[in-house]
Amino acid sequence: ALLKSAQCQSVFPAPHLPSWVSDNADAPWQVQADTEWGVVTANAYTLNSQDGIFDRPFIFIEGIDFGNEHYENQNGTFGWCQFTGGDYSGDYSMMSESPVFLNELRERGYDLILLDFADGAADIRGNAEILIKLIQLCNNFKVGNDHLVVAGASMGGQVARCALGKMEQTGESHCVGAYITL
């Protein structure tokens, strides 16, 4: 399936609908959280592993994104198509080999989730709140007891650190077995 989005083309599969139901029927990937900074939204694009069972979530958190564009599979300048290597000559050409890595993860049973913030340059604490909500959703809807993997690029790594730290400070179990920052 060819995915086109904002000058980006990827031959990687389009995201599946998530295991949970969005608060917004028109935006099935949208996740939102009420925070002291207002309502924070992001899209959590999901692609189950090849077994089709949502049981081993691997959450990738985008880095800082100053773009204001909003498309079906993309907020700002980075979205599903760029994550899956479809921007071969643009700002994310370094991601051109990501399909190899992502396919390997899926073959090993990982379910991919890209957290794409509606405002990728917003306050880190607000974006951390939306990651906490996503972690809670993953833990509530995954099958089995496998731990989550959380990986963030650049500012995404700091968002993850903030979210996981807050969950630990408040005594909430995040069930994250690996935290990766790039």
Secondary structure, DSSP 4 states (H G I P E B T S, - for coil): --EEETTEEE-SPPPBPPSSPPS-TT-TTEEEEEETTEEEEEEEEEE--TT----SEEEEE--------EETTEETTEEHHHHTT--SSSTTGGGTTHHHHHHHHHHTTPEEEEEEESSTTS-HHHHHHHHHHHHHHHHHH-SSSPPEEEEE-THHHHHHHHHHHHHHHTT----EEEEEE-
